[in-house]
Amino acid sequence: MSSKQDWIASAGRALRGTLDIPGDKSVSHRAVMFAALADGTSTIDGFLEGEDTRATAAIFSRLGVQMETPSPSRRVVHGVGVDGLKAADGTLDCGNAGTGMRLLAGLLAAQRFDSVLIGDESLSKRPMRRVTGPLSTMGARIDTEEGGLPPLRIHGGQALSGIDYTLEVASAQVKSAVLLAGLYAEGETVVREPHPTRDYTERMLKAFGVDIAFSPGFARLRGGQRLKATDIAVPADFSSAAFFLVAASIIPGSELRLRAVGLNPRRTGLLQALRLMGADITEENASEHGGEPVADLVVRHAPLRGIEVPEALVPDMIDEFPALFVAAAAADGPTVVRGAAELRVKESDRLASMANGLRALGLRVDETPDGATIFPGPLQGGAVDSHGDHRIAMAFSIAGQLAAGEVRIGDVANVATSFPNYDGLATGAGFALRKG
Ligand code: S3P
């Protein structure tokens, strides 16, 4: 686990330049997992060298998969086949990663051997019944702590059967866990989603040669299939780019180009929300990167106005609310968020973390169980707690650029889980941000 560390953010200059954002976290987790399960050798380019995705890679090494790192952000994975994983001795540490733990729960529930998944302080408080529930229906045996919390003690050697499952919460992690278990189950597994979520598992299983049918809100596969090695190009992470989209939008005089950012429509809700607010963001050099749409995003400062965030956008911007709150803080007129109760069970309670932090900088924020209204105003200096949540820390580093005094952001080491060298990139672009 990372040690405590603070940042001090203060008024910086206009942001300028061209930035290369690191690889997508969701895609990097899945690329390592599926390459490990494939027959043959796969190369992953653009792999996110973050703590979360490295934790997943380390787990597969412990499960007997050989992996090389010929250069940073590249992995060569020697797949062992769907039946080739071996029991690890000792617990498997997912670090801060909900994606790692929930997807692995589905995969490991189907193995012949037992496994124990553990996580850091934040992950140890996150709900796991949403995965253990449907997996048990399939025949899996997983013990949790009281309240459905990690560690997950997974009893292998169970025969699984396919299910037709309708998600109770919009969650790509739950969908993916069920589909991965479904790969090993007798018969067909179907997942239905009232609100479509990111479809990387479906797209990537297809790229690995799995016969899977999917459309927004629906996925179906048959058990007993094998994966064929393939090379994966990971696009730049939209969720990391999001902080610079907001920062350049609200800092006068800014203009940034973010190169080749992944624009999967299930991820880009913030782009739509920012455009509704009046942001000036254009897409250039559109192309495809490993089957995913990518484009350069060019963002220029523009006056923003408060909006009611359309509820239909919430699943497509679920990781972007910390950044959205900062955009709202700098807008003209209040911004209303509803239908986002899931934010309370992310790496921290993101509604509370953002509301409390903005209040500490002098704003009024009214919280509801599933959202908040943010009333913009001049930001003062002050101290905010990121609660060890990477996205809260990065969001307040932006708020600090507009604050009248210094903003001390507590407990920021977990930024390394998703965005190594964020502070280097941000200061290079014009942020005033230092370790404190
Ligand atoms: C993710 C799905 C989302 C998202 C997380 C990554 C994934 O979580 O918040 O950062 O890679 O599938 P939920 O499935 O809990 O919504």
Boltz pocket constraint, residues with backbone or C-beta under 6 A from the ligand:
constraints:
  - pocket:
      binder: B
      contacts: [[A, 25], [A, 26], [A, 27], [A, 98], [A, 99], [A, 170], [A, 171], [A, 172], [A, 173], [A, 174], [A, 176], [A, 198], [A, 318], [A, 319]]
      max_distance: 6.0
